[in-house]
Amino acid sequence: MKLSSFDARRLRPREQRNWGARLATAFSALLAILGVLLTMAGVAGLLGHAEALGELNNNRPGAAVVLGLGLLSLYLGVWSWRRSRLRLRRARGLNLSPHLMKKHD
């Protein structure tokens, strides 16, 4: 049996500490949670079923603004969470030279 000096671990890059990307992912998740909560508060204010909301129960334009802000922050949170998760996963590729890859004609 022939012993080879080939080591497959050399093809993968070293794991870098992506604390910035992880913090961005956590912030995005918190923004999405805030969006869900604001959206629920806005819908409850528009329906008039939430006594705990106080002024939003009587103020329909204010409840509509809260609903719009909730939907916007939910969209931005989910969008940025997906982008940051993609950025975290994309860095795990192989370090192969382009001429070593298979040629697809």
MMTF fields as JSON, N, C-alpha, C and O atoms, coordinates in Angstrom:
{
  "mmtfVersion": "1.0.0",
  "mmtfProducer": "UNKNOWN",
  "numBonds": 419,
  "numAtoms": 420,
  "numGroups": 105,
  "numChains": 1,
  "numModels": 1,
  "chainsPerModel": [1],
  "groupsPerChain": [105],
  "chainIdList": ["A"],
  "bondAtomList": [4, 2, 8, 6, 12, 10, 16, 14, 20, 18, 24, 22, 28, 26, 32, 30, 36, 34, 40, 38, 44, 42, 48, 46, 52, 50, 56, 54, 60, 58, 64, 62, 68, 66, 72, 70, 76, 74, 80, 78, 84, 82, 88, 86, 92, 90, 96, 94, 100, 98, 104, 102, 108, 106, 112, 110, 116, 114, 120, 118, 124, 122, 128, 126, 132, 130, 136, 134, 140, 138, 144, 142, 148, 146, 152, 150, 156, 154, 160, 158, 164, 162, 168, 166, 172, 170, 176, 174, 180, 178, 184, 182, 188, 186, 192, 190, 196, 194, 200, 198, 204, 202, 208, 206, 212, 210, 216, 214, 220, 218, 224, 222, 228, 226, 232, 230, 236, 234, 240, 238, 244, 242, 248, 246, 252, 250, 256, 254, 260, 258, 264, 262, 268, 266, 272, 270, 276, 274, 280, 278, 284, 282, 288, 286, 292, 290, 296, 294, 300, 298, 304, 302, 308, 306, 312, 310, 316, 314, 320, 318, 324, 322, 328, 326, 332, 330, 336, 334, 340, 338, 344, 342, 348, 346, 352, 350, 356, 354, 360, 358, 364, 362, 368, 366, 372, 370, 376, 374, 380, 378, 384, 382, 388, 386, 392, 390, 396, 394, 400, 398, 404, 402, 408, 406, 412, 410, 416, 414],
  "bondOrderList": [1, 1, 1, 1, 1, 1, 1, 1, 1, 1, 1, 1, 1, 1, 1, 1, 1, 1, 1, 1, 1, 1, 1, 1, 1, 1, 1, 1, 1, 1, 1, 1, 1, 1, 1, 1, 1, 1, 1, 1, 1, 1, 1, 1, 1, 1, 1, 1, 1, 1, 1, 1, 1, 1, 1, 1, 1, 1, 1, 1, 1, 1, 1, 1, 1, 1, 1, 1, 1, 1, 1, 1, 1, 1, 1, 1, 1, 1, 1, 1, 1, 1, 1, 1, 1, 1, 1, 1, 1, 1, 1, 1, 1, 1, 1, 1, 1, 1, 1, 1, 1, 1, 1, 1],
  "groupList": [{"groupName": "MET", "atomNameList": ["N", "CA", "C", "O"], "elementList": ["N", "C", "C", "O"], "formalChargeList": [0, 0, 0, 0], "bondAtomList": [1, 0, 2, 1, 3, 2], "bondOrderList": [1, 1, 2], "singleLetterCode": "M", "chemCompType": "L-PEPTIDE LINKING"}, {"groupName": "LYS", "atomNameList": ["N", "CA", "C", "O"], "elementList": ["N", "C", "C", "O"], "formalChargeList": [0, 0, 0, 0], "bondAtomList": [1, 0, 2, 1, 3, 2], "bondOrderList": [1, 1, 2], "singleLetterCode": "K", "chemCompType": "L-PEPTIDE LINKING"}, {"groupName": "LEU", "atomNameList": ["N", "CA", "C", "O"], "elementList": ["N", "C", "C", "O"], "formalChargeList": [0, 0, 0, 0], "bondAtomList": [1, 0, 2, 1, 3, 2], "bondOrderList": [1, 1, 2], "singleLetterCode": "L", "chemCompType": "L-PEPTIDE LINKING"}, {"groupName": "SER", "atomNameList": ["N", "CA", "C", "O"], "elementList": ["N", "C", "C", "O"], "formalChargeList": [0, 0, 0, 0], "bondAtomList": [1, 0, 2, 1, 3, 2], "bondOrderList": [1, 1, 2], "singleLetterCode": "S", "chemCompType": "L-PEPTIDE LINKING"}, {"groupName": "PHE", "atomNameList": ["N", "CA", "C", "O"], "elementList": ["N", "C", "C", "O"], "formalChargeList": [0, 0, 0, 0], "bondAtomList": [1, 0, 2, 1, 3, 2], "bondOrderList": [1, 1, 2], "singleLetterCode": "F", "chemCompType": "L-PEPTIDE LINKING"}, {"groupName": "ASP", "atomNameList": ["N", "CA", "C", "O"], "elementList": ["N", "C", "C", "O"], "formalChargeList": [0, 0, 0, 0], "bondAtomList": [1, 0, 2, 1, 3, 2], "bondOrderList": [1, 1, 2], "singleLetterCode": "D", "chemCompType": "L-PEPTIDE LINKING"}, {"groupName": "ALA", "atomNameList": ["N", "CA", "C", "O"], "elementList": ["N", "C", "C", "O"], "formalChargeList": [0, 0, 0, 0], "bondAtomList": [1, 0, 2, 1, 3, 2], "bondOrderList": [1, 1, 2], "singleLetterCode": "A", "chemCompType": "L-PEPTIDE LINKING"}, {"groupName": "ARG", "atomNameList": ["N", "CA", "C", "O"], "elementList": ["N", "C", "C", "O"], "formalChargeList": [0, 0, 0, 0], "bondAtomList": [1, 0, 2, 1, 3, 2], "bondOrderList": [1, 1, 2], "singleLetterCode": "R", "chemCompType": "L-PEPTIDE LINKING"}, {"groupName": "PRO", "atomNameList": ["N", "CA", "C", "O"], "elementList": ["N", "C", "C", "O"], "formalChargeList": [0, 0, 0, 0], "bondAtomList": [1, 0, 2, 1, 3, 2], "bondOrderList": [1, 1, 2], "singleLetterCode": "P", "chemCompType": "L-PEPTIDE LINKING"}, {"groupName": "GLU", "atomNameList": ["N", "CA", "C", "O"], "elementList": ["N", "C", "C", "O"], "formalChargeList": [0, 0, 0, 0], "bondAtomList": [1, 0, 2, 1, 3, 2], "bondOrderList": [1, 1, 2], "singleLetterCode": "E", "chemCompType": "L-PEPTIDE LINKING"}, {"groupName": "GLN", "atomNameList": ["N", "CA", "C", "O"], "elementList": ["N", "C", "C", "O"], "formalChargeList": [0, 0, 0, 0], "bondAtomList": [1, 0, 2, 1, 3, 2], "bondOrderList": [1, 1, 2], "singleLetterCode": "Q", "chemCompType": "L-PEPTIDE LINKING"}, {"groupName": "ASN", "atomNameList": ["N", "CA", "C", "O"], "elementList": ["N", "C", "C", "O"], "formalChargeList": [0, 0, 0, 0], "bondAtomList": [1, 0, 2, 1, 3, 2], "bondOrderList": [1, 1, 2], "singleLetterCode": "N", "chemCompType": "L-PEPTIDE LINKING"}, {"groupName": "TRP", "atomNameList": ["N", "CA", "C", "O"], "elementList": ["N", "C", "C", "O"], "formalChargeList": [0, 0, 0, 0], "bondAtomList": [1, 0, 2, 1, 3, 2], "bondOrderList": [1, 1, 2], "singleLetterCode": "W", "chemCompType": "L-PEPTIDE LINKING"}, {"groupName": "GLY", "atomNameList": ["N", "CA", "C", "O"], "elementList": ["N", "C", "C", "O"], "formalChargeList": [0, 0, 0, 0], "bondAtomList": [1, 0, 2, 1, 3, 2], "bondOrderList": [1, 1, 2], "singleLetterCode": "G", "chemCompType": "PEPTIDE LINKING"}, {"groupName": "THR", "atomNameList": ["N", "CA", "C", "O"], "elementList": ["N", "C", "C", "O"], "formalChargeList": [0, 0, 0, 0], "bondAtomList": [1, 0, 2, 1, 3, 2], "bondOrderList": [1, 1, 2], "singleLetterCode": "T", "chemCompType": "L-PEPTIDE LINKING"}, {"groupName": "ILE", "atomNameList": ["N", "CA", "C", "O"], "elementList": ["N", "C", "C", "O"], "formalChargeList": [0, 0, 0, 0], "bondAtomList": [1, 0, 2, 1, 3, 2], "bondOrderList": [1, 1, 2], "singleLetterCode": "I", "chemCompType": "L-PEPTIDE LINKING"}, {"groupName": "VAL", "atomNameList": ["N", "CA", "C", "O"], "elementList": ["N", "C", "C", "O"], "formalChargeList": [0, 0, 0, 0], "bondAtomList": [1, 0, 2, 1, 3, 2], "bondOrderList": [1, 1, 2], "singleLetterCode": "V", "chemCompType": "L-PEPTIDE LINKING"}, {"groupName": "HIS", "atomNameList": ["N", "CA", "C", "O"], "elementList": ["N", "C", "C", "O"], "formalChargeList": [0, 0, 0, 0], "bondAtomList": [1, 0, 2, 1, 3, 2], "bondOrderList": [1, 1, 2], "singleLetterCode": "H", "chemCompType": "L-PEPTIDE LINKING"}, {"groupName": "TYR", "atomNameList": ["N", "CA", "C", "O"], "elementList": ["N", "C", "C", "O"], "formalChargeList": [0, 0, 0, 0], "bondAtomList": [1, 0, 2, 1, 3, 2], "bondOrderList": [1, 1, 2], "singleLetterCode": "Y", "chemCompType": "L-PEPTIDE LINKING"}],
  "groupTypeList": [0, 1, 2, 3, 3, 4, 5, 6, 7, 7, 2, 7, 8, 7, 9, 10, 7, 11, 12, 13, 6, 7, 2, 6, 14, 6, 4, 3, 6, 2, 2, 6, 15, 2, 13, 16, 2, 2, 14, 0, 6, 13, 16, 6, 13, 2, 2, 13, 17, 6, 9, 6, 2, 13, 9, 2, 11, 11, 11, 7, 8, 13, 6, 6, 16, 16, 2, 13, 2, 13, 2, 2, 3, 2, 18, 2, 13, 16, 12, 3, 12, 7, 7, 3, 7, 2, 7, 2, 7, 7, 6, 7, 13, 2, 11, 2, 3, 8, 17, 2, 0, 1, 1, 17, 5],
  "groupIdList": [1, 2, 3, 4, 5, 6, 7, 8, 9, 10, 11, 12, 13, 14, 15, 16, 17, 18, 19, 20, 21, 22, 23, 24, 25, 26, 27, 28, 29, 30, 31, 32, 33, 34, 35, 36, 37, 38, 39, 40, 41, 42, 43, 44, 45, 46, 47, 48, 49, 50, 51, 52, 53, 54, 55, 56, 57, 58, 59, 60, 61, 62, 63, 64, 65, 66, 67, 68, 69, 70, 71, 72, 73, 74, 75, 76, 77, 78, 79, 80, 81, 82, 83, 84, 85, 86, 87, 88, 89, 90, 91, 92, 93, 94, 95, 96, 97, 98, 99, 100, 101, 102, 103, 104, 105],
  "secStructList": [7, 7, 7, 7, 7, 7, 7, 4, 4, 4, 4, 1, 7, 7, 7, 7, 7, 7, 2, 2, 2, 2, 2, 2, 2, 2, 2, 2, 2, 2, 2, 2, 2, 2, 2, 2, 2, 2, 2, 2, 2, 2, 2, 2, 2, 2, 2, 6, 7, 7, 4, 4, 4, 4, 4, 4, 4, 6, 7, 2, 2, 2, 2, 2, 2, 2, 2, 2, 2, 2, 2, 2, 2, 2, 2, 2, 2, 2, 2, 2, 2, 2, 2, 2, 2, 2, 2, 2, 2, 2, 6, 6, 7, 7, 7, 7, 7, 4, 4, 4, 1, 7, 7, 7, 7],
  "xCoordList": [0.837, 0.0, 0.887, 1.804, 0.591, 1.421, 0.937, -0.253, 1.86, 1.535, 1.784, 2.828, 0.834, 0.926, 1.111, 0.686, 1.739, 1.906, 0.783, 0.852, -0.256, -1.382, -2.222, -2.573, -2.535, -3.371, -4.547, -4.36, -5.745, -6.93, -7.252, -7.933, -6.782, -7.08, -6.398, -6.819, -5.351, -4.683, -5.534, -5.314, -6.506, -7.35, -8.363, -8.815, -8.71, -9.699, -8.976, -7.908, -9.566, -8.934, -9.059, -9.909, -8.208, -8.296, -9.559, -9.967, -10.158, -11.372, -11.004, -10.202, -11.6, -11.375, -12.5, -13.622, -12.181, -13.184, -14.073, -13.633, -15.307, -16.265, -17.207, -18.421, -16.658, -17.511, -18.369, -19.498, -17.854, -18.643, -19.863, -20.956, -19.679, -20.8, -21.786, -22.996, -21.274, -22.174, -22.978, -24.163, -22.333, -23.07, -24.104, -25.199, -23.764, -24.728, -25.913, -27.049, -25.666, -26.748, -27.654, -28.878, -27.051, -27.841, -28.655, -29.823, -28.044, -28.764, -29.913, -30.988, -29.699, -30.754, -31.91, -33.074, -31.593, -32.651, -33.447, -34.67, -32.758, -33.465, -34.34, -35.43, -33.866, -34.66, -35.91, -36.982, -35.772, -36.931, -37.929, -39.138, -37.44, -38.338, -39.058, -40.255, -38.341, -38.968, -40.035, -41.087, -39.766, -40.746, -42.003, -43.108, -41.847, -43.016, -43.837, -45.064, -43.161, -43.876, -44.586, -45.729, -43.924, -44.568, -45.747, -46.775, -45.592, -46.688, -47.89, -49.026, -47.642, -48.749, -49.398, -50.62, -48.601, -49.173, -49.994, -51.058, -49.521, -50.265, -51.578, -52.6, -51.554, -52.785, -53.769, -54.966, -53.276, -54.151, -54.728, -55.88, -53.937, -54.446, -55.497, -56.465, -55.316, -56.316, -57.607, -58.698, -57.484, -58.677, -59.378, -60.565, -58.64, -59.231, -59.413, -60.299, -58.594, -58.743, -57.701, -57.688, -56.841, -55.758, -55.947, -55.71, -56.368, -56.535, -55.192, -55.068, -54.202, -52.894, -52.145, -51.167, -52.589, -51.889, -52.228, -51.513, -53.271, -53.606, -54.048, -55.126, -53.218, -53.567, -53.712, -54.483, -52.99, -53.101, -54.481, -54.896, -55.188, -56.519, -57.501, -58.457, -57.267, -58.16, -57.626, -58.39, -56.344, -55.703, -55.414, -54.402, -56.3, -56.124, -54.918, -54.19, -54.661, -53.453, -52.158, -51.196, -52.137, -50.954, -50.741, -49.608, -51.821, -51.723, -51.277, -50.529, -51.747, -51.314, -49.834, -49.138, -49.346, -47.912, -47.096, -46.065, -47.554, -46.846, -46.85, -45.85, -47.97, -48.038, -47.063, -46.366, -47.008, -46.071, -44.624, -43.808, -44.295, -42.924, -42.578, -41.443, -43.554, -43.321, -43.043, -42.132, -43.837, -43.611, -42.278, -41.585, -41.917, -40.634, -39.462, -38.511, -39.531, -38.415, -38.361, -37.277, -39.507, -39.514, -38.854, -38.048, -39.19, -38.589, -37.084, -36.309, -36.666, -35.232, -34.479, -33.348, -35.09, -34.435, -34.251, -33.18, -35.28, -35.173, -34.198, -33.411, -34.238, -33.322, -31.868, -31.016, -31.579, -30.19, -29.757, -28.58, -30.681, -30.33, -29.933, -28.96, -30.701, -30.364, -29.03, -28.246, -28.759, -27.476, -26.3, -25.261, -26.453, -25.346, -25.125, -23.983, -26.198, -26.029, -25.352, -24.533, -25.694, -25.049, -23.565, -22.732, -23.237, -21.843, -21.07, -19.896, -21.719, -21.047, -20.78, -19.737, -21.701, -21.549, -20.685, -20.114, -20.573, -19.856, -18.347, -17.665, -17.815, -16.373, -15.795, -14.599, -16.606, -16.113, -15.76, -15.828, -15.39, -15.059, -13.668, -12.891, -13.36, -12.033, -11.072, -11.462, -9.841, -8.798, -8.129, -6.954, -8.846, -8.288, -7.97, -8.676, -6.93, -6.612, -7.632, -8.166, -7.913, -8.911, -8.538, -9.423, -7.241, -6.867, -7.022, -6.936, -7.247, -7.461, -8.923, -9.245, -9.803, -11.229, -11.583, -10.868, -12.697, -13.13, -13.63, -14.253, -13.349, -13.803, -15.185, -15.347, -16.157, -17.522, -17.752, -17.87, -17.815, -18.013, -19.451, -19.795],
  "yCoordList": [-1.168, 0.0, 1.238, 1.372, 2.13, 3.318, 4.411, 4.723, 4.982, 6.096, 7.4, 7.585, 8.275, 9.53, 10.679, 10.592, 11.734, 12.916, 13.92, 15.057, 13.493, 14.386, 14.545, 13.561, 15.764, 16.055, 16.912, 18.047, 16.373, 17.075, 18.306, 19.214, 18.35, 19.505, 20.774, 21.88, 20.622, 21.812, 22.519, 23.698, 21.817, 22.431, 23.4, 24.327, 23.185, 24.062, 25.224, 25.049, 26.393, 27.537, 27.402, 26.671, 28.112, 28.108, 28.833, 29.819, 28.33, 28.963, 30.321, 30.418, 31.358, 32.687, 33.008, 32.52, 33.818, 34.206, 35.282, 36.412, 34.934, 35.846, 36.421, 36.247, 37.102, 37.657, 38.783, 38.977, 39.518, 40.593, 40.07, 40.622, 39.01, 38.411, 37.758, 37.791, 37.171, 36.558, 37.614, 37.421, 38.729, 39.814, 40.42, 40.782, 40.533, 41.039, 40.092, 40.543, 38.795, 37.818, 37.937, 37.888, 38.094, 38.239, 39.538, 39.545, 40.629, 41.899, 41.8, 42.352, 41.112, 40.938, 40.119, 40.422, 39.093, 38.282, 39.111, 38.989, 39.95, 40.817, 41.839, 42.168, 42.336, 43.272, 42.592, 43.196, 41.342, 40.596, 40.33, 40.412, 40.015, 39.784, 41.073, 41.053, 42.195, 43.488, 43.79, 44.341, 43.432, 43.633, 42.824, 43.315, 41.581, 40.743, 41.352, 41.412, 41.801, 42.374, 43.669, 43.885, 44.533, 45.776, 45.499, 46.173, 44.508, 44.148, 43.645, 44.023, 42.798, 42.311, 43.445, 43.468, 44.392, 45.528, 46.406, 46.891, 46.616, 47.416, 46.775, 47.454, 45.475, 44.766, 44.791, 44.991, 44.592, 44.634, 46.034, 46.18, 47.06, 48.42, 48.723, 49.433, 48.192, 48.411, 47.649, 48.134, 46.467, 45.684, 46.168, 45.903, 46.882, 47.425, 46.43, 46.6, 45.39, 44.359, 44.442, 43.592, 45.428, 45.459, 46.648, 47.79, 46.39, 47.456, 47.918, 49.051, 47.064, 47.398, 48.379, 48.987, 48.542, 49.451, 50.914, 51.801, 51.175, 52.542, 53.378, 53.162, 54.335, 55.311, 54.669, 55.162, 53.584, 52.939, 52.34, 52.14, 52.056, 51.481, 52.497, 52.121, 53.787, 54.841, 55.544, 56.195, 55.428, 56.173, 55.229, 54.529, 55.211, 54.313, 54.678, 53.77, 55.95, 56.258, 55.883, 55.451, 56.047, 55.647, 54.139, 53.667, 53.398, 51.932, 51.503, 50.537, 52.236, 51.913, 52.206, 51.468, 53.287, 53.61, 52.533, 52.097, 52.103, 51.034, 49.743, 49.026, 49.451, 48.257, 48.368, 47.404, 49.52, 49.72, 49.621, 49.0, 50.233, 50.133, 48.699, 48.258, 47.974, 46.572, 45.717, 44.89, 45.919, 45.153, 45.51, 44.637, 46.797, 47.224, 46.633, 46.127, 46.697, 46.145, 44.62, 44.037, 43.976, 42.524, 42.172, 41.243, 42.91, 42.65, 42.899, 42.077, 44.034, 44.339, 43.333, 42.968, 42.885, 41.905, 40.567, 39.966, 40.092, 38.802, 38.904, 37.985, 40.023, 40.207, 40.244, 39.571, 41.024, 41.105, 39.81, 39.455, 39.094, 37.816, 36.797, 36.061, 36.764, 35.827, 36.158, 35.258, 37.45, 37.844, 37.522, 37.06, 37.762, 37.484, 35.98, 35.542, 35.182, 33.735, 33.204, 32.288, 33.776, 33.377, 33.718, 32.942, 34.877, 35.29, 34.38, 34.096, 33.92, 33.003, 31.652, 31.045, 31.175, 29.848, 29.852, 28.819, 30.979, 31.031, 30.88, 30.498, 31.163, 31.139, 29.744, 29.605, 28.712, 27.355, 26.619, 25.391, 27.318, 26.675, 26.088, 26.327, 25.322, 24.727, 25.716, 26.532, 25.635, 26.481, 25.759, 25.405, 25.537, 24.876, 25.911, 26.908, 25.662, 26.523, 26.304, 25.203, 27.339, 27.184, 26.132, 25.509, 25.918, 24.944, 23.502, 22.574, 23.29, 21.954, 21.542, 20.373, 22.495, 22.196, 21.463, 21.563, 20.726, 20.025, 21.026, 22.036, 20.728, 21.592, 21.123, 19.986, 21.996, 21.695, 22.422, 23.647, 21.667, 22.291, 22.394, 22.893],
  "zCoordList": [0.0, 0.0, 0.0, 0.811, -0.922, -1.07, -0.123, -0.076, 0.619, 1.494, 0.748, 0.122, 0.823, 0.093, 1.085, 2.237, 0.631, 1.477, 1.248, 1.715, 0.522, 0.255, 1.517, 2.169, 1.846, 3.004, 2.548, 2.111, 2.647, 2.159, 3.004, 2.529, 4.226, 5.08, 4.588, 4.929, 3.789, 3.252, 2.208, 1.932, 1.621, 0.608, 1.203, 0.531, 2.44, 3.079, 3.757, 4.344, 3.668, 4.335, 5.852, 6.36, 6.548, 8.002, 8.418, 7.804, 9.457, 9.965, 10.55, 11.478, 9.995, 10.527, 11.493, 11.357, 12.445, 13.424, 12.816, 12.603, 12.543, 11.921, 12.967, 12.872, 13.96, 14.997, 14.451, 14.903, 13.496, 12.906, 12.18, 12.309, 11.419, 10.694, 11.662, 11.437, 12.727, 13.71, 14.459, 14.731, 14.79, 15.443, 14.504, 14.935, 13.224, 12.247, 12.117, 11.967, 12.173, 12.118, 13.34, 13.221, 14.507, 15.735, 15.712, 16.101, 15.259, 15.165, 14.168, 14.405, 13.071, 12.073, 12.63, 12.366, 13.391, 14.006, 15.017, 15.094, 15.791, 16.727, 16.005, 16.474, 14.874, 14.083, 13.527, 13.482, 13.106, 12.61, 13.736, 13.518, 14.933, 16.076, 16.439, 16.726, 16.43, 16.687, 15.64, 15.964, 14.392, 13.335, 13.555, 13.327, 13.998, 14.281, 15.417, 15.337, 16.469, 17.61, 17.231, 17.633, 16.462, 16.026, 15.099, 15.17, 14.236, 13.339, 14.127, 13.842, 15.113, 15.939, 16.713, 16.858, 17.216, 17.939, 17.003, 17.39, 15.785, 14.828, 14.425, 14.321, 14.2, 13.839, 15.006, 14.802, 16.22, 17.39, 17.582, 17.993, 17.289, 17.391, 16.341, 16.615, 15.146, 14.096, 14.38, 14.079, 14.954, 15.261, 16.524, 16.72, 17.386, 18.597, 19.715, 20.553, 19.751, 20.774, 21.881, 22.77, 21.85, 22.833, 23.762, 23.367, 24.979, 25.955, 26.501, 26.967, 26.448, 26.982, 26.087, 26.523, 24.846, 23.933, 24.198, 23.732, 24.913, 25.289, 24.107, 23.555, 23.717, 22.679, 21.302, 20.479, 21.034, 19.72, 19.498, 18.357, 20.575, 20.451, 19.871, 19.192, 20.137, 19.662, 18.421, 17.708, 18.155, 17.081, 15.913, 15.913, 14.927, 13.789, 12.923, 12.523, 12.61, 11.815, 12.532, 11.897, 13.842, 14.608, 14.561, 14.46, 14.633, 14.55, 13.159, 13.006, 12.139, 10.769, 10.58, 9.882, 11.203, 11.122, 11.824, 11.311, 12.993, 13.72, 12.909, 12.868, 12.268, 11.414, 10.244, 9.929, 9.605, 8.491, 8.93, 8.249, 10.07, 10.59, 10.97, 10.784, 11.501, 11.851, 10.632, 10.639, 9.573, 8.344, 7.697, 7.174, 7.734, 7.164, 7.937, 7.341, 9.27, 10.051, 9.947, 9.995, 9.807, 9.599, 8.273, 8.206, 7.219, 5.905, 5.939, 5.45, 6.517, 6.574, 7.438, 7.116, 8.527, 9.392, 8.705, 8.796, 8.017, 7.317, 6.162, 5.933, 5.423, 4.288, 4.749, 4.168, 5.787, 6.255, 6.943, 6.883, 7.597, 8.217, 7.151, 7.313, 6.055, 4.975, 4.339, 4.037, 4.13, 3.534, 4.445, 3.975, 5.736, 6.648, 6.82, 6.953, 6.821, 6.886, 5.627, 5.697, 4.483, 3.232, 3.268, 2.799, 3.824, 3.93, 4.871, 4.636, 5.935, 6.855, 6.204, 6.448, 5.383, 4.772, 3.526, 3.176, 2.851, 1.584, 1.756, 0.805, 2.925, 3.121, 3.281, 3.537, 3.137, 3.358, 2.076, 2.044, 1.037, -0.23, -0.212, 0.713, -1.233, -1.356, -1.991, -2.826, -1.596, -2.171, -3.326, -3.235, -4.395, -5.559, -6.629, -6.781, -7.342, -8.472, -9.576, -9.713, -10.368, -11.428, -12.461, -13.048, -12.696, -13.716, -13.222, -14.027, -11.928, -11.408, -11.417, -11.206, -11.66, -11.66, -12.956, -13.953, -12.926, -14.121, -15.163, -14.836, -16.375, -17.448, -17.917, -18.362, -17.813, -18.279, -19.59, -19.615, -20.684, -22.003, -22.348, -23.419]
}
